[in-house]
Structures are given as structure tokens and as C-alpha cells.
Amino acid sequence: MIHWESMRTWLCGAMLAGAMCAQTPTISLTDALARARQYGGQIQSANLAVLQAKEDRAQARAATLPSVNAFNQFIYTEGNGTPPGVFVANDGVHVYNEQAVVHEELLSLVRHGEIRRAMAAEAIARAKVDVAVRGLNATVIQDYYSIVLAQRKFANSQISLKEAERFFDVTQKQEKGGEVAHADVIKAQIDLQQRQRDLKETALAIEKARIALGILIFPNFSSEFAVVDDFLEPSELPAVDGGVSSSPEIKAAAAGIEEAGYEVSVARYQFFPSFGLDFFYGIDANQFAARGPTEANFLPNGRQNLGYSAQLTLNIPVWNWGATRSKVKQAELKRDQAQLDLSLAQRTLESNLASARAELQAARGQLDSLRSSADLAAESLRLTVLRYQAGEATALEVVDAQNTVTLARNGSDEGLARYRVALANLKMLTGTL
């Protein structure tokens, strides 16, 4: 029988100087997983990657829409007594450009490769959040059950210590009665001191395991919490056919193929012409005014400076030494690599599922045997002590029986921990946790 309250009291007094005696939160495995998803640095980084991918999608969509710019320019040319000045290509000594420029790549209205590529990249980033969650969950599960196992080993050490104390008392009484030599008392005392050291080590193991989990489940580090021992709670096995549809690795790999396919389309765009429309409205004149002087060009209201112009530009690619073809080939190779990654992810998932099921079956099959061994070892110790008191066994046999029962108890609890970890891992792989 495990005495959790006595274990907690001992820890308060001997190890943690009363830290655990205060009110501390009790956390279940479900709580620990939820807290890790909230505070885990890996998940926060993955979420930031999703936000960045979302901005890439917004930028790709904006690139297909008309852009408006305000063009402001002043050009001064050295005068030489002629209207254009020293540089005949200029329009005058003073040139003012104040224009609103609207630009649109007309063919982008029917080309959606960039947008769809960005959407696929965003899907990959979202799937990688789930991948990060799954990886973090595996760590949390391992750390959580390490605490539970350490607590059970601490309780076993308490029991072993009491058994060693009883045997030490028996040897002292036997020595006083002249039934055994003082060597038996020394042997029992050595065993008692070892049990005391073991108890302190198991208490330290609890604290170290709690520290490892506390880093993951609190925004600020804390090891002042308790966990729920669910080793003996009933459990349901997950569905055998689950896992593939819920696998974030498969979703990420599938989105990678989609992204690579759009990458090929975008690369092929460079084989085709670009067709641009530019619209200008504003001033391009020698005076910064909507109208020039009234005497200019003998116009009664002066020369009109404010107006608009438009231009269409058709650029046809002719020759670039195979650079475009190389980019297309490179994109196709990336697509082939993405297909290989998906195939590998599927095989890896199937392998992990088969391995997890085998591990669960092996752990489950050993539970009864380990529990029986612990019961048999306890009975063997009881009988050996009785034989020792009757003068039919040696102190060495009693100590050996004590070591055996301690190993058997710890082995039974390790088997329970192995089963719970295997069950949680299989649930995680099948998407039921």
C-alpha cells in the first residue's frame, strides 16, 4: 500500500523545507499537455511562423492588384541661354515632376500561382504547429510519468526502510538472547543505512523530475506542484485504424507537394511575356503650377501643366542563356523531393504506429507477471525473516530477500509507467490525445 500523505510529509520536512506543505496545484496529464501547448517555446515559434506565412499570402495577393505611388522629382540643369539648358535632352533648366502613378501587371489577373503557393506555405506552417505540439507532448508525457514513477519508488523505499528497521531490531534482540553473532547486527545496520540513502535518492529523483516538467508547463519556472497518479486508472485502447488522417507530418508533406507544384507554375511564368499598364496624372513641367504663364505659347489662359498620360508595356522574353529553363527544372526537382518526403512520412508514420502498438502490447502483457513477482518477493521476505528468527536462515539471506523485494516492487511500478507511456504515445500518434 502506498502512503502518499506520509511521503508528502517526509518531503516537506526532509527535502523541501516546507515548500510542498503550502497549497500547490495538482496537475493531471491532460492539464500538463494543455499547459505545455500554451507556454511551450517550440509551439510559440511555430505559431509565429504561421503568422509570417499569412503575411506572405497577403503580400502575394496584393501583388496582383494595382499599385499607386506618388512620384515627386525636381531636376535642375545648368543654364546656357537656351530653353533646355546645357543638357539638350532635358525639358528645361527647371523641371518639376509631381505625379500619381498607377501600375498594374495585367497578366497577374489570370496568374494565381504566387497566391496559391503562399497559401500552401501557410498550410505547411500550420501543420508544423501540430508537429511541434506532438513532439512537445511526447516530452511532457515522459516527464510526467517520470514524476509518478519516482513517487512510487519513494514509497517503495519507505517500505524497504521500515523492513530494514524491523530486521535491525530483530538482530539486536537475537544478539541479546545469544542466538546470533554480532556480525548479523552489523550486516543489518549496513543494510539499514543503505535504505536510508536510497530514500534520499528517490526523494531527489522526484524533485529533479518535477523540475524537468515545470520548465515546460509554467510561464515562469516552478517546481511546486503535484501530479495525479493514474497508473491504476482504467484505460481504453485507441482505434487501430487511426493516425494517418490526423498526422500533422502527413499534412505538412502533402502541403509541401502542393507548394512545390505552384513553384513550378511560377517558374514557368518567366517563359511568357509581361504586359504592364502605367497611368500617370500630375505635373511634368518647367513651372510648379497647374498652368504656365499666360504669355507662354500665346495662350490666353497659359499653358496647361496638369494632366495625364498612359502607357502599355509588353516585354517578351527572348534569350537568357537557359536561366528560366534551369529554374523550371529546379522547381520540378523540388516537387519530386516533396513527393519523396510524403512517401517517407507515410512509411515513418506506419512504422511508428506499428512500433507503438507492439510496445503497448509488450508492456501490457508483462503487468500481471511483474505484479505477481512483487507479491512473491514480499512473501519470500516474510518467510525468510521467519526462518531467520527460527535459526534456519542467515542474515545474508534476509538482506538478499530485501533487495529482491525492492527490485520487484520498483520493477512492477516501472512496468506500469512503461504501459502508461506507451498508451499515451499511441493515443498521440492516432490523434486521440
C-alpha positions in Angstrom: 0.0 0.0 0.0 1.5 3.4 -1.0 1.2 6.1 1.7 1.2 9.3 -0.3 0.5 11.6 2.7 3.4 10.2 4.6 5.6 10.6 1.6 4.5 14.3 1.2 5.1 14.9 4.9 8.6 13.4 4.7 9.4 15.5 1.6 8.2 18.7 3.4 10.5 18.1 6.4 13.5 16.4 4.9 13.9 17.7 1.4 11.9 20.8 0.5 11.9 22.7 3.8 8.1 23.0 3.8 7.7 24.2 0.2 5.3 21.4 -0.6 3.3 21.9 2.6 1.7 25.0 1.2 -1.2 24.8 -1.3 0.2 23.6 -4.6 -1.7 22.9 -7.8 -2.4 19.3 -8.7 -1.9 18.7 -12.4 -3.2 15.8 -14.4 -1.7 14.6 -17.7 -4.4 16.4 -19.6 -3.6 19.6 -17.7 0.1 19.2 -18.3 -0.4 18.8 -22.1 -2.7 21.9 -22.2 -0.2 24.0 -20.2 2.7 22.9 -22.5 0.8 23.9 -25.6 0.2 27.3 -24.0 3.7 28.0 -22.8 5.9 25.8 -24.9 8.6 27.8 -26.8 8.6 25.4 -29.7 4.9 26.0 -30.3 5.1 29.7 -29.9 7.9 29.7 -32.6 5.7 27.6 -34.9 2.8 30.0 -34.4 5.0 32.9 -35.3 5.9 31.1 -38.5 2.2 30.7 -39.3 1.7 34.5 -38.9 4.7 35.2 -41.2 3.2 32.8 -43.8 -0.1 34.6 -43.5 1.6 37.9 -44.3 3.3 36.3 -47.3 -0.1 35.3 -48.6 -1.4 38.9 -48.1 1.6 40.2 -50.0 1.2 37.8 -52.8 -2.5 38.8 -53.2 -1.6 42.5 -53.0 1.0 42.0 -55.8 -1.9 41.1 -58.2 -3.7 44.4 -57.6 -2.9 47.8 -59.0 -0.3 49.8 -57.1 -0.4 53.6 -56.6 2.7 55.7 -56.0 3.3 59.4 -55.6 6.2 60.4 -57.8 8.0 63.6 -56.7 11.0 65.0 -58.6 12.9 68.2 -59.3 15.6 68.4 -62.0 17.9 71.4 -62.2 20.1 71.8 -65.3 22.8 74.4 -65.8 21.6 77.2 -68.0 23.4 78.3 -71.2 21.0 80.9 -72.6 18.8 78.2 -74.4 15.5 76.9 -73.1 16.7 73.3 -72.3 20.0 74.4 -70.7 23.3 72.6 -71.0 21.7 69.1 -71.5 19.6 69.2 -74.5 17.8 66.0 -73.5 16.2 67.9 -70.6 13.0 69.8 -70.9 14.3 73.0 -69.3 16.5 74.5 -66.7 13.9 73.7 -64.1 11.7 70.5 -64.4 9.0 69.6 -61.8 7.5 66.2 -61.7 4.6 65.7 -59.3 2.6 62.7 -60.4 0.3 59.9 -59.1 1.4 56.7 -60.8 -0.9 53.7 -61.1 0.8 50.4 -62.2 -0.8 47.1 -63.0 0.6 43.9 -64.4 -2.4 42.8 -66.5 -1.4 39.2 -66.8 -1.3 38.8 -63.0 -5.2 38.9 -63.1 -5.1 35.4 -64.6 -2.0 34.1 -62.9 -2.6 32.9 -59.4 0.4 30.7 -58.8 2.1 33.1 -56.3 -1.1 33.3 -54.2 -1.7 29.6 -54.2 2.0 28.9 -53.4 1.7 31.3 -50.4 -1.5 29.5 -49.3 0.2 26.2 -49.5 3.2 27.5 -47.5 0.7 28.8 -44.8 -0.8 25.3 -44.7 2.6 23.8 -44.1 3.3 26.3 -41.3 0.0 25.4 -39.7 0.8 21.7 -39.9 4.2 22.3 -38.4 2.5 23.8 -35.3 0.8 20.4 -34.8 4.1 18.7 -35.4 5.7 20.8 -32.7 2.7 20.1 -30.4 3.2 16.3 -30.9 6.9 16.5 -30.2 6.3 18.5 -27.1 3.6 16.2 -26.0 6.0 13.2 -26.1 8.4 15.1 -23.8 5.6 16.1 -21.4 4.3 12.5 -21.3 7.8 11.1 -20.5 8.5 13.8 -17.8 5.0 13.4 -16.3 5.3 9.7 -15.7 8.8 10.1 -14.6 7.4 12.0 -11.6 4.7 9.4 -10.9 7.3 6.6 -11.1 9.7 8.5 -8.8 6.9 9.0 -6.3 6.1 5.3 -6.3 9.8 4.4 -5.9 9.9 6.8 -3.0 7.0 4.9 -1.4 8.8 1.6 -2.0 11.9 3.0 -0.4 9.8 3.9 2.6 8.5 0.4 2.9 12.0 -1.0 2.4 13.3 1.3 5.1 10.7 0.1 7.6 11.5 -3.6 6.8 15.2 -2.9 7.3 14.5 -1.2 10.6 12.4 -4.2 11.7 15.2 -6.6 10.7 17.8 -4.5 12.5 15.6 -4.7 15.6 15.3 -8.4 15.3 19.1 -8.9 15.0 19.6 -6.8 18.1 17.1 -8.9 20.1 18.6 -12.1 18.8 22.1 -11.0 19.8 20.9 -10.1 23.3 19.4 -13.6 23.6 22.7 -15.1 22.4 21.1 -16.6 19.3 23.2 -14.8 16.6 26.6 -13.2 16.4 27.2 -9.5 16.4 28.1 -9.8 12.7 24.4 -10.2 11.9 23.7 -6.9 13.7 26.4 -5.2 11.6 25.0 -6.6 8.4 21.5 -5.4 9.3 22.8 -2.0 10.2 24.7 -1.7 6.9 21.5 -2.6 5.1 19.5 -0.1 7.1 22.0 2.7 6.2 21.7 1.8 2.6 17.9 2.0 2.7 18.2 5.5 4.3 20.4 6.6 1.4 18.1 5.1 -1.1 15.2 7.0 0.4 17.0 10.3 0.0 18.0 9.5 -3.6 14.4 8.7 -4.6 13.3 12.0 -3.0 15.9 13.8 -5.1 14.7 12.0 -8.2 11.1 13.3 -7.5 12.4 16.9 -7.3 14.6 16.6 -10.5 11.7 15.1 -12.4 9.4 17.8 -11.2 11.9 20.5 -12.3 12.1 19.0 -15.8 8.3 19.1 -16.2 7.9 22.5 -14.5 10.1 24.2 -17.2 7.5 23.1 -19.8 4.2 23.8 -18.2 4.6 27.2 -16.4 5.3 30.6 -17.9 7.7 31.2 -15.0 9.7 28.3 -13.7 8.2 26.5 -10.8 8.5 23.0 -9.3 5.9 23.4 -6.6 3.1 21.3 -8.0 1.8 17.8 -7.6 0.8 15.3 -10.3 -2.1 12.7 -10.4 -1.0 9.1 -10.1 -3.2 7.4 -12.8 -1.3 4.2 -13.1 -4.2 2.1 -11.9 -7.0 4.0 -13.6 -8.9 2.1 -16.3 -7.8 2.9 -19.8 -9.2 2.4 -23.3 -7.1 1.4 -26.3 -7.2 3.8 -29.2 -8.6 2.7 -32.6 -6.2 0.6 -34.6 -7.0 2.3 -37.9 -6.5 5.9 -36.6 -3.4 8.0 -37.1 -2.9 8.6 -40.8 -5.7 11.1 -41.4 -4.8 13.1 -38.3 -1.0 13.0 -38.7 0.4 16.6 -38.9 3.6 15.2 -40.6 1.4 13.8 -43.5 -0.5 17.1 -43.8 2.7 19.1 -43.9 4.2 16.8 -46.5 1.0 16.9 -48.7 1.0 20.7 -48.5 4.7 20.7 -49.4 3.8 18.8 -52.7 1.1 21.4 -53.4 3.5 24.3 -52.8 6.2 22.7 -55.0 3.6 22.3 -57.8 2.8 26.0 -57.7 6.5 26.7 -57.6 6.8 25.0 -61.0 3.9 27.2 -62.3 5.5 30.4 -61.1 8.9 29.4 -62.6 7.2 28.8 -66.0 5.7 32.3 -65.9 9.1 33.6 -67.0 8.6 31.9 -70.4 5.7 34.2 -71.1 5.5 37.9 -71.8 4.7 40.5 -69.2 2.1 43.1 -70.0 2.1 46.2 -67.9 -0.2 49.2 -67.7 1.0 52.6 -66.2 -1.2 55.6 -65.7 0.3 59.0 -64.8 -1.6 62.0 -63.5 0.1 65.2 -62.4 2.7 67.8 -63.4 5.7 67.4 -65.6 6.6 71.0 -66.5 9.1 73.8 -66.0 6.9 75.5 -63.5 5.4 74.1 -60.4 1.9 75.1 -61.3 -1.3 73.7 -62.9 -0.9 76.3 -65.7 2.1 78.2 -67.0 2.4 81.9 -67.6 -0.3 83.5 -69.8 2.2 84.7 -72.3 3.6 81.2 -72.9 2.7 79.8 -76.3 0.5 82.9 -76.8 -2.4 81.1 -74.9 -4.8 83.4 -73.2 -5.0 81.2 -70.1 -1.5 80.0 -70.2 -0.1 76.5 -70.9 -1.9 73.6 -69.2 0.6 71.7 -67.0 -1.7 69.4 -65.1 -2.8 66.3 -67.0 -2.4 62.6 -67.5 -0.8 60.0 -69.7 -0.8 56.3 -70.0 1.4 53.6 -71.4 1.3 49.9 -72.2 4.4 47.9 -72.0 4.9 44.4 -73.5 8.1 42.6 -72.6 8.7 39.4 -74.5 11.5 37.1 -73.2 13.8 36.1 -75.9 17.1 34.7 -74.5 18.6 34.4 -71.1 21.1 31.6 -71.5 18.7 28.9 -70.2 18.2 30.5 -66.8 14.4 30.2 -67.0 14.6 26.6 -68.1 17.0 25.9 -65.2 14.6 27.5 -62.7 11.7 25.3 -64.0 13.9 22.2 -63.7 14.9 23.1 -60.2 11.3 23.6 -59.2 10.4 20.2 -60.7 13.1 18.6 -58.7 11.8 20.2 -55.6 8.4 18.8 -56.4 9.9 15.4 -56.8 11.6 15.8 -53.5 8.3 16.8 -51.8 6.7 13.6 -53.2 9.5 11.5 -51.7 9.1 13.3 -48.4 5.4 12.5 -48.4 6.1 8.8 -49.1 8.8 8.7 -46.4 6.4 10.4 -43.9 3.7 7.8 -44.6 6.1 4.9 -44.1 7.5 6.5 -41.0 4.1 7.0 -39.5 3.1 3.4 -40.3 6.4 2.2 -38.7 5.8 4.4 -35.6 2.3 3.2 -35.2 3.3 -0.5 -35.5 6.2 0.1 -33.0 3.9 1.9 -30.6 1.3 -0.9 -30.8 4.0 -3.6 -30.2 5.4 -1.6 -27.3 1.9 -1.3 -25.7 1.2 -5.0 -26.1 4.5 -6.0 -24.6 4.1 -3.6 -21.7 0.5 -4.7 -21.1 1.5 -8.4 -21.3 4.1 -8.0 -18.5 1.9 -6.2 -16.0 0.5 -9.3 -14.4 3.8 -11.1 -14.3 5.6 -8.1 -12.7 2.8 -7.7 -10.1 3.0 -11.4 -9.3 6.8 -11.2 -8.9 6.4 -8.3 -6.4 3.8 -10.3 -4.4 6.0 -13.4 -4.4 9.1 -11.4 -3.4 7.2 -9.9 -0.5 6.1 -13.3 0.6 9.6 -14.7 0.3 10.9 -11.9 2.5 8.3 -12.6 5.2 9.2 -16.3 5.2 12.9 -15.7 5.2 12.6 -13.4 8.2 10.6 -16.1 10.0 13.2 -18.7 9.1 15.9 -16.3 10.4 14.1 -15.9 13.7 13.9 -19.7 13.9 17.6 -20.0 13.3 17.2 -21.6 9.8 18.4 -18.7 7.6 21.3 -16.3 7.7 21.3 -12.5 7.8 22.7 -12.5 4.3 19.6 -14.4 3.0 17.3 -11.8 4.7 19.2 -8.9 3.1 19.2 -10.6 -0.3 15.4 -11.1 0.1 15.0 -7.4 1.0 17.0 -6.4 -2.2 14.8 -8.8 -4.2 11.5 -7.4 -3.0 12.7 -3.8 -3.5 13.7 -4.6 -7.1 10.4 -6.4 -7.7 8.3 -3.5 -6.4 10.2 -1.0 -8.5 10.0 -3.3 -11.5 6.2 -3.6 -11.1 5.9 0.2 -11.0 8.3 0.6 -13.9 6.1 -1.8 -15.9 3.1 0.4 -15.1 5.0 3.5 -16.2 6.1 1.8 -19.4 2.5 0.8 -20.1 1.1 4.3 -19.5 3.8 6.0 -21.6 3.2 3.5 -24.4 -0.6 4.1 -24.2 -0.2 7.8 -24.2 2.2 7.7 -27.2 -0.1 5.5 -29.2 -3.0 7.9 -28.5 -0.9 10.8 -29.5 0.0 9.1 -32.8 -3.6 8.2 -33.5 -4.8 11.7 -32.7 -6.9 10.7 -29.7 -4.8 12.6 -27.1 
